[in-house]
């Protein structure tokens, strides 16, 4: 006699391997580190490149940021904020239900929203955008935003991304919180079925670059703020993926 479905009609998603093959994981880590080192060195040794890129978004004649209030760019920011909130709430609720009511979770939630997967997504949000970017770097980094430096009509001195001697007091430029939140969606992309995982990863990378580009155009961040934030977040996703998801693959 066939066993009744435990999902009560809720469609399930068959995930690919909980952890990518070792070579794929190694290549991913290598790519993240290579980008981080390249960006860090180039924009650290030649910080004027940060100013050069930002100058394209600044009108020196009018002494204004013409894209700061562009509705289409603001729409991208709003869309990212909404997307991140929806995913965060969904992952948080899934984690709570899995912990508090495992039987209900087994019956009502898709298998893809396992306890381990939900914990992984929530943990990456808490560690990368939450702790590293908004908890440590932005409050204590000291780097002024483009709109605050003298080169673009502000009153504070420009400093490279690595310098702790900026005069910003709080909510500083390094690193970009919105870029980090967009890149955090990688934690969902890497849990997709194997055939869709590359598509998801590429989509998140492109979306993150769009969000970061918007912040540069609006004068909110320098290029190094955006790219280094993306690298730190991607690295966090990789580390927590290995720590949280790898045991499931070994036990399978």
Long-range contacts (C-beta under 8 A, 24 or more apart in sequence): 6-106, 6-107, 7-107, 7-108, 7-110, 7-111, 8-107, 8-108, 10-108, 10-109, 10-110, 11-110, 12-110, 12-111, 12-112, 13-110, 13-111, 13-112, 13-193, 14-111, 14-193, 15-111, 15-112, 15-191, 15-192, 15-193, 15-194, 16-192, 16-193, 16-194, 16-195, 16-197, 17-194, 17-249, 18-116, 18-245, 18-246, 18-248, 18-249, 18-252, 19-241, 19-242, 19-245, 19-246, 19-248, 19-249, 20-190, 20-197, 25-238, 25-242, 28-238, 29-235, 29-238, 32-231, 32-234, 32-235, 32-238, 33-235, 35-227, 35-231, 36-228, 36-231, 36-232, 36-235, 39-224, 39-227, 39-228, 39-231, 40-161, 40-162, 40-224, 40-228, 43-160, 43-161, 43-223, 43-224, 43-227, 44-160, 44-161, 44-162, 44-224, 47-158, 47-159, 47-160, 47-161, 47-224, 49-223, 50-158, 50-160, 50-161, 50-222, 50-223, 50-224, 51-151, 51-158, 51-222, 53-216, 53-222, 53-223, 54-146, 54-152, 54-216, 54-219, 54-222, 54-223, 55-151, 55-152, 57-146, 57-216, 57-217, 57-218, 57-219, 58-146, 58-152, 58-153, 58-219, 63-153, 64-153, 65-147, 65-152, 65-218, 65-219, 67-217, 67-218, 68-147, 68-218, 68-219, 70-217, 70-218, 73-214, 73-217, 73-218, 76-210, 76-211, 76-214, 77-178, 77-211, 77-214, 77-215, 80-178, 80-181, 80-182, 80-207, 80-211, 81-178, 81-181, 83-185, 84-181, 84-182, 84-184, 84-185, 87-121, 87-185, 87-188, 88-122, 88-125, 91-118, 91-121, 91-122, 91-125, 92-118, 92-122, 94-118, 95-119, 95-122, 112-191, 116-244, 116-245, 116-248, 117-191, 117-245, 119-244, 120-187, 120-191, 120-240, 120-241, 120-244, 120-245, 121-187, 121-188, 121-191, 123-240, 123-244, 124-184, 124-187, 124-233, 124-236, 124-237, 124-240, 125-184, 125-187, 127-236, 127-240, 128-180, 128-183, 128-184, 128-232, 128-233, 128-236, 128-237, 129-177, 129-180, 129-181, 129-184, 129-233, 132-180, 132-232, 132-233, 132-236, 133-175, 133-176, 133-177, 133-180, 133-229, 133-232, 133-233, 134-177, 134-180, 137-172, 137-174, 137-175, 138-170, 138-171, 138-172, 138-174, 138-175, 138-177, 139-170, 139-171, 139-172, 140-172, 141-166, 141-168, 141-172, 141-173, 141-174, 141-175, 142-166, 142-167, 142-168, 142-172, 143-168, 143-172, 143-173, 143-174, 143-222, 143-225, 144-168, 144-172, 144-173, 145-172, 145-173, 145-219, 145-220, 145-221, 146-173, 146-216, 146-219, 146-220, 146-221, 146-222, 147-219, 147-220, 148-173, 152-219, 160-224, 161-222, 161-224, 161-225, 161-228, 173-220, 173-221, 173-222, 173-225, 174-222, 174-224, 174-225, 174-228, 175-225, 175-226, 175-228, 175-229, 175-232, 176-212, 176-215, 176-220, 176-221, 176-225, 176-226, 176-229, 177-229, 178-211, 178-212, 178-214, 178-215, 179-208, 179-211, 179-212, 179-215, 179-221, 179-225, 179-226, 179-229, 179-230, 179-233, 180-229, 180-230, 180-232, 180-233, 182-207, 182-208, 182-211, 182-212, 183-208, 183-229, 183-230, 183-233, 183-234, 183-237, 184-233, 184-237, 186-233, 186-234, 186-237, 187-237, 187-240, 187-241, 190-237, 190-241, 191-245
